[in-house]
């Protein structure tokens, strides 16, 4: 019998569990554009409470949640400070410029994590020749930083500095619950430091669709208008909001399993000739892998792994990413680790 494929490309590839599907099928729905979908309303209230914010807005994607935040805070000609490898800068289609006419000042930071010392001299002078520095965006956990948790004290220093200079702050918390489980620090403690926060239900939490944008009532009201402009107004979308509610009820604590499975993969990478952990030992569910040229390119290694039933993402000429999630069991992680060890051993000895 053919062994099933182990898909480590992303934590967005999960399928709804049977119990999640039942929750979706039984969801009470209404027209959300009119504010009449009771399941979405419950999700928004639950999310606001989780994040310690006044209100929250359900949106289709994490990118939309982040772009709404930028649109709420920034005006044409304003400048956004964010990590040089942050999702809002690298992987959202240039939306900051295209949608809002704002400019971006990317900060290198510590492997993607922007610290207070990286920002202390980055505010533009109050002079008509310059863009107006307006917004600081952080990402936690940081995807391109190896799924690292941005240390709480460092986040506090950045947001306190921003407030002292009259800057707005936004947290891209797509994988915030991974940070919560990894550290034991509640989501509201992470998010209370920011003016606005996004959170994703379709990554580690395993829902098929959906994110949320949270902040003050005025920020969410403004965000509601921008959601409409971006085409994010949904009708009887309580069907997918029910999946997000189910995920919050059942899929948060189990993120610890994903973190442990990532460590199993990382141990195999660490032992494999020609591969190394680009960002060090994983703190959450992401394993970023550097491929040495004797093994070929990242695409070459990904193709060889695919032939053995293990899917990973080639995200650079010599960089791979493996991501554990709801649909990857411990046995899957151990089998994938074995494939990695054998494949690299065979490639080096050939």
C-alpha positions as CSV (number, residue, x, y, z in Angstrom):
1,X,0.0,0.0,0.0
2,X,1.3,3.5,-0.9
3,X,2.2,5.6,2.1
4,X,0.3,8.9,2.2
5,X,2.0,12.1,1.3
6,X,3.3,14.2,4.2
7,X,2.6,17.8,3.3
8,X,5.0,20.2,5.2
9,X,4.7,23.1,2.8
10,X,2.6,25.2,5.1
11,X,0.2,25.1,8.0
12,X,-2.4,26.4,5.6
13,X,-2.8,23.0,3.8
14,X,-4.9,21.5,6.6
15,X,-8.3,20.0,6.0
16,X,-11.3,20.7,8.3
17,X,-11.7,17.9,10.9
18,X,-15.0,15.9,10.9
19,X,-16.1,17.8,14.0
20,X,-15.2,21.1,12.4
21,X,-17.2,20.2,9.3
22,X,-20.2,19.4,11.5
23,X,-19.9,22.8,13.2
24,X,-19.8,24.5,9.8
25,X,-22.8,22.6,8.5
26,X,-24.9,23.5,11.6
27,X,-23.8,27.1,11.8
28,X,-26.5,29.8,12.2
29,X,-26.0,32.4,9.4
30,X,-27.2,35.8,8.3
31,X,-26.0,38.6,6.1
32,X,-22.7,39.8,7.6
33,X,-22.5,42.9,5.4
34,X,-25.6,44.0,7.3
35,X,-24.1,42.8,10.6
36,X,-26.7,40.1,10.9
37,X,-24.6,36.9,10.9
38,X,-24.9,35.6,14.5
39,X,-22.0,33.2,14.2
40,X,-19.6,35.9,12.8
41,X,-20.8,38.2,15.6
42,X,-19.9,35.6,18.2
43,X,-16.5,35.0,16.6
44,X,-15.8,38.8,16.6
45,X,-16.8,39.1,20.2
46,X,-14.7,36.0,21.1
47,X,-11.7,37.3,19.3
48,X,-11.9,40.8,20.8
49,X,-12.1,39.2,24.3
50,X,-9.2,36.9,23.5
51,X,-7.0,39.8,22.3
52,X,-8.2,42.2,25.0
53,X,-9.5,44.7,22.4
54,X,-12.8,46.6,22.2
55,X,-13.8,45.1,18.9
56,X,-12.8,42.7,16.1
57,X,-13.6,42.3,12.5
58,X,-13.8,39.0,10.6
59,X,-12.0,39.1,7.2
60,X,-11.2,36.4,4.6
61,X,-7.3,36.5,4.9
62,X,-4.4,37.5,7.0
63,X,-3.1,39.8,4.2
64,X,-6.4,41.7,4.3
65,X,-6.3,42.0,8.0
66,X,-2.8,43.5,7.9
67,X,-3.6,45.8,5.0
68,X,-6.7,47.0,6.7
69,X,-4.6,47.9,9.7
70,X,-2.1,49.9,7.6
71,X,-5.0,51.6,5.8
72,X,-6.5,52.6,9.2
73,X,-3.2,54.0,10.5
74,X,-1.4,55.4,7.5
75,X,-2.1,58.0,4.8
76,X,-0.6,58.6,1.4
77,X,3.0,59.7,1.9
78,X,3.3,58.2,5.4
79,X,6.1,55.8,6.2
80,X,5.8,52.4,7.8
81,X,8.6,50.9,9.8
82,X,8.7,47.1,9.6
83,X,11.1,44.2,9.4
84,X,12.9,43.7,6.1
85,X,11.6,40.1,6.0
86,X,8.2,40.8,7.4
87,X,5.1,39.4,5.8
88,X,3.5,42.9,5.3
89,X,6.6,43.9,3.3
90,X,7.6,40.8,1.4
91,X,4.5,38.7,0.9
92,X,1.5,41.0,0.5
93,X,2.0,42.1,-3.1
94,X,3.3,45.5,-2.3
95,X,0.0,46.4,-0.8
96,X,1.3,49.1,1.4
97,X,2.2,51.2,-1.7
98,X,-0.5,50.0,-4.1
99,X,-3.4,50.3,-1.7
100,X,-2.5,53.2,0.6
101,X,0.2,55.2,-1.1
102,X,2.4,54.8,1.9
103,X,6.1,54.1,1.8
104,X,8.0,51.4,3.7
105,X,11.3,51.6,5.6
106,X,12.5,48.0,6.0
107,X,14.6,47.3,9.1
108,X,17.0,44.4,9.2
109,X,16.8,43.7,12.9
110,X,17.9,40.4,14.5
111,X,17.0,37.8,11.9
112,X,13.8,39.6,11.1
113,X,12.9,40.6,14.7
114,X,12.9,44.4,14.9
115,X,14.3,45.7,18.3
116,X,14.2,49.0,20.0
117,X,17.8,49.6,19.1
118,X,17.1,49.1,15.4
119,X,14.4,51.8,15.5
120,X,15.8,54.5,17.7
121,X,17.2,56.6,14.9
122,X,14.6,55.8,12.2
123,X,12.0,58.5,12.7
124,X,12.2,61.1,9.8
125,X,12.7,64.7,10.6
126,X,9.6,67.0,10.8
127,X,10.4,68.5,7.4
128,X,8.4,68.7,4.2
129,X,11.2,67.0,2.3
130,X,10.5,63.7,4.1
131,X,7.8,61.1,4.5
132,X,6.0,61.2,7.9
133,X,7.0,58.3,10.0
134,X,3.6,57.0,11.2
135,X,3.4,53.3,12.0
136,X,5.5,50.4,13.4
137,X,4.6,46.8,12.4
138,X,5.9,43.8,14.2
139,X,5.3,40.1,13.4
140,X,4.9,37.4,16.1
141,X,5.8,34.6,15.5
142,X,8.1,35.7,12.7
143,X,7.8,33.5,9.7
144,X,11.0,34.3,7.8
145,X,12.8,34.6,11.1
146,X,12.4,30.8,11.5
147,X,9.1,30.9,13.4
148,X,10.8,32.6,16.2
149,X,8.9,34.2,19.1
150,X,9.6,37.9,19.4
151,X,10.7,38.2,23.0
152,X,8.0,39.9,25.2
153,X,10.4,42.4,26.7
154,X,11.7,43.4,23.3
155,X,8.1,43.9,22.1
156,X,7.4,46.0,25.1
157,X,10.4,48.2,24.5
158,X,9.5,48.7,20.8
159,X,5.8,49.6,21.5
160,X,6.7,51.9,24.4
161,X,9.2,53.7,22.2
162,X,6.6,54.0,19.5
163,X,4.0,55.5,21.9
164,X,6.5,58.0,23.2
165,X,7.0,59.3,19.7
166,X,3.4,59.3,18.7
167,X,3.6,56.4,16.4
168,X,0.8,53.9,15.8
169,X,1.6,50.2,16.3
170,X,0.3,47.0,14.6
171,X,1.0,43.4,15.4
172,X,0.8,40.9,12.6
173,X,-0.2,38.0,14.8
174,X,-1.0,35.5,12.1
175,X,0.7,32.8,14.3
176,X,0.2,34.6,17.6
177,X,-1.3,31.5,19.2
178,X,1.9,29.6,18.5
179,X,3.7,32.3,20.5
180,X,1.1,32.0,23.2
181,X,1.6,28.2,23.5
182,X,5.4,28.4,23.2
183,X,5.7,31.0,26.0
184,X,2.6,30.6,28.2
185,X,2.0,34.4,27.8
186,X,-1.7,35.0,27.1
187,X,-2.8,36.5,23.8
188,X,-4.2,39.6,25.4
189,X,-0.8,40.3,27.1
190,X,0.9,40.2,23.7
191,X,-1.8,42.3,22.0
192,X,-2.5,44.9,24.6
193,X,0.8,46.6,23.7
194,X,-0.4,47.4,20.2
195,X,-3.1,49.7,18.8
196,X,-4.3,47.0,16.4
197,X,-3.7,43.2,16.0
198,X,-4.4,40.6,13.3
199,X,-4.8,36.9,14.0
200,X,-5.2,34.1,11.5
201,X,-7.5,31.1,12.0
202,X,-6.4,29.2,8.8
203,X,-2.8,28.6,9.7
204,X,-1.9,26.6,12.8
205,X,-5.5,26.6,14.1
206,X,-6.6,24.6,11.1
207,X,-9.7,26.5,9.9
208,X,-10.2,26.5,6.1
209,X,-10.5,30.3,5.8
210,X,-10.5,33.5,7.9
211,X,-8.6,36.0,9.9
212,X,-9.5,38.9,12.2
213,X,-8.5,42.5,12.7
214,X,-8.9,43.9,16.2
215,X,-8.5,47.2,18.0
216,X,-10.6,50.1,19.3
217,X,-14.2,50.4,18.3
218,X,-13.2,53.4,16.1
219,X,-10.4,51.4,14.4
220,X,-12.7,48.5,13.7
221,X,-15.4,50.8,12.3
222,X,-12.8,52.3,10.0
223,X,-11.6,48.8,9.2
224,X,-15.1,47.7,8.3
225,X,-15.2,50.5,5.6
226,X,-11.9,49.4,4.2
227,X,-12.9,45.7,4.2
228,X,-15.8,46.7,1.9
229,X,-13.4,48.6,-0.4
230,X,-11.1,45.6,-0.6
231,X,-14.0,43.3,-1.5
232,X,-14.0,41.5,1.8
233,X,-17.6,42.0,2.7
234,X,-19.1,38.5,3.0
235,X,-22.7,37.4,3.3
236,X,-23.7,34.1,5.0
237,X,-20.1,33.5,6.1
238,X,-21.0,32.2,9.5
239,X,-20.3,28.8,7.9
240,X,-16.5,29.6,8.0
241,X,-16.7,31.6,11.2
242,X,-18.0,28.4,12.8
243,X,-14.8,26.7,11.8
244,X,-12.8,29.5,13.4
245,X,-14.8,29.2,16.6
246,X,-14.2,25.5,16.6
247,X,-10.5,26.0,16.1
248,X,-10.3,28.4,19.1
249,X,-12.2,25.8,21.2
250,X,-10.2,22.7,20.2
251,X,-7.0,23.5,18.3
252,X,-5.0,25.9,20.5
253,X,-3.4,23.7,23.1
254,X,-2.5,21.1,20.6
255,X,-0.1,23.6,18.9
256,X,2.5,22.2,21.3
257,X,2.4,19.0,19.3
258,X,3.3,20.9,16.2
259,X,6.2,22.5,18.0
260,X,7.5,19.1,19.2
261,X,7.1,17.7,15.7
262,X,9.1,20.6,14.3
263,X,11.9,19.7,16.7
264,X,11.9,16.1,15.3
265,X,12.4,17.4,11.8
266,X,15.0,19.9,12.9
267,X,17.0,17.1,14.6
268,X,17.1,15.3,11.2
269,X,18.2,18.4,9.4
270,X,20.9,19.0,12.0
271,X,22.3,15.6,11.4
272,X,22.1,15.6,7.6
273,X,25.1,16.3,5.4
274,X,24.5,19.3,3.3
275,X,21.6,20.7,5.3
276,X,21.6,23.1,8.2
277,X,19.1,25.0,10.3
278,X,19.1,28.4,8.9
279,X,17.5,30.1,12.0
280,X,18.7,27.7,14.7
281,X,16.5,25.2,16.6
282,X,12.8,25.9,16.0
283,X,10.8,27.6,18.7
284,X,7.4,26.9,17.2
285,X,6.2,25.0,14.1
286,X,8.5,26.3,11.3
287,X,11.8,24.8,10.2
288,X,13.9,26.9,7.8
289,X,16.6,24.9,6.1
290,X,19.8,26.0,4.3
291,X,20.8,23.8,1.4
292,X,24.5,23.5,0.7
293,X,25.4,23.6,-3.1
294,X,26.7,20.1,-3.3
295,X,23.1,18.9,-2.8
296,X,22.0,21.1,-5.7
297,X,19.4,23.8,-5.3
298,X,16.5,24.0,-2.8
299,X,14.3,23.1,-5.7
300,X,16.4,20.0,-6.4
301,X,16.1,18.8,-2.8
302,X,12.4,19.6,-2.6
303,X,11.9,17.5,-5.8
304,X,13.8,14.5,-4.3
305,X,11.8,14.7,-1.1
306,X,8.6,14.9,-3.1
307,X,9.5,11.7,-4.9
308,X,9.7,10.1,-1.4
309,X,6.3,11.4,-0.3
310,X,7.4,14.5,1.7
311,X,6.4,18.0,0.5
312,X,8.4,21.0,1.5
313,X,8.6,24.6,0.2
314,X,11.5,25.9,-1.8
315,X,11.5,29.6,-0.8
316,X,14.8,30.7,-2.1
317,X,17.6,29.3,-4.3
318,X,19.2,27.5,-1.3
319,X,16.4,27.7,1.3
320,X,13.6,25.3,2.2
321,X,10.9,25.6,4.7
322,X,9.1,22.7,6.5
323,X,6.0,23.5,8.5
324,X,4.2,21.2,11.0
325,X,0.5,21.5,11.5
326,X,-2.8,19.8,12.5
327,X,-2.6,17.2,9.7
328,X,1.0,16.1,10.6
329,X,1.2,13.4,13.3
330,X,4.2,12.5,15.3
331,X,4.5,9.3,13.2
332,X,4.5,11.6,10.1
333,X,7.2,13.8,11.5
334,X,9.4,10.8,12.4
335,X,8.9,9.3,8.9
336,X,9.7,12.6,7.2
337,X,12.8,12.9,9.4
338,X,13.9,9.5,8.3
339,X,13.4,10.4,4.6
340,X,15.5,13.6,5.1
341,X,18.3,11.6,6.7
342,X,18.3,8.9,4.0
343,X,17.9,11.2,1.1
344,X,20.8,13.5,2.0
345,X,23.0,10.5,3.0
346,X,22.4,8.9,-0.4
347,X,22.9,12.2,-2.3
348,X,26.2,12.9,-0.6
349,X,27.5,9.3,-1.1
350,X,26.4,9.2,-4.8
